[in-house]
Amino acid sequence: MAPQGPYNPDARSLSCDLLVVGGGIVGLWVARLAGQAGLSVVLLEAAKIGSGASGGLLGALMPHMPERWNPKKQFQFDALVSLETKIAEIEAETGLACGYRRCGRLLPLAKPHHADLAIDWAADAQTRWQTPTGGYSWQLLDRAPAQDWPAVRSMPHGLVLETLAARVNPRRYLTALAAGLGGDVTTIEGDALHGVVPATGVATTTAGRSIKAGSVVLTAGHAGFALLERLTGRPSTDFGIGVKGQAALLEADIDPAWPLVFQDGTYVVPHEGGVAAVGSTSETTFASGTETDGQLDDVVAKAAALCPALAGAPVIERWAGIRPKAVKRDPMIGPVPGYGGLFVATGGFKITFGIAHEMARCVLDFALEGRGEGIPQSFRIEHHLAG
């Protein structure tokens, strides 16, 4: 990807208002919003933009259940609602499609008590999933909207269609977002953060660059936990761990407007172009974070059983990556204690794509205003580090 902005990325010495470390979905949003705010930005990516967990296949944007409402669920709801407009803006600016659709989600009910819960949650959605201009529903169905989507045997106690969920093509979204950074933003790929000197605000890189930055925001996914260990001296596990996920892209003659299907950890997500993405595993122990294995074969088999329309579908691509899971599961956002000018936004785990733009807004509010406006208490870094 060609560097953007006024700087020569080959220069050994740079300066900027904000250094963003990590070119995944959160880092790109931080860079975009900071550039729109008039800041000079350097976006530093160790490999290629979107080469980590953000460059996967699924693209499922699924809400939390509408029951037991709390600030975290409200934050995610607001983000999922606003993302549609944000993506439309990026598509209009760049002319690049992101593969976004508010497709909804089907949840087959496998056990009797699931049906009872679904009735309660339908009422919760009527209260919680509302906006000033309308709302989203949690509907109980007695049959699938399309044959074998999902299988009748997967739903002995009925089916739920919720209308809030959406999907996006992760790679197209990243490409459009990178093209829409605009402003005074320089992108540097193939170089990683080595260290930061708090007293001077100077960051050094593994390629020998020196970058003087007013503030530094770490958005490097699971690799950010190791960076925090090196910078602060605290064990990386105080901040979080990496969890491996595997997914596959299948060639399938299906309608891209169909809702995504989710049951018991298995995702089936229709996309444009006659393909469906299926996944995913959640592995805390693994030898390689980027190689697929027999666990993915199991996922593909489960997806075909769940949605027989995929039976025998050729596998176009197999993918594996490591997602960041903060120590207390919720996203981790805010100033790193004892390290002035250093901020972090990571740990969104499975919900990152739906809330990345709001994670970016919050961390920039910390960096520029010292507040973190609108961030749930459970997202704050001090919450994760307490105890």
Buried (B, 14 or more C-beta within 10 A) or exposed (E): BEBBBEBEBEEEEBBBBBBBBBBBBBBBBBBBBBBEEEBBBBBBBBBEBBBBBBBBBBBBBBBBBBBEBEBBBBBBBBBBBBBBEBBEEBBEEBEBBBBBBBBBBBBBBBEEEBBEBBEEBBEBBBEBBEEEEEBBBBEBBEEBEBEBBBBEEBBEBBBBBBBBBBBBBBBBBBBBBBBBBBBBBBBBBEBBBBEBEBEEBBBBBEEEBBBBBBBBBBBBBBBBBEBBBEBBEBEBEEBBBBBBBBBBBBBBEBEBEBBBBBBEEBBBBBBEEBBBBBBBBBBEEBEEBEEBBEBBBEBBEBBBBBBBBBEEBEBBEBBBBBBBBBBBBBBBBBBBEEBEBBBBBBBBBBBBBBBBBBBBBBBBBBBBEEEBEBBBEBBBBEBBBEE
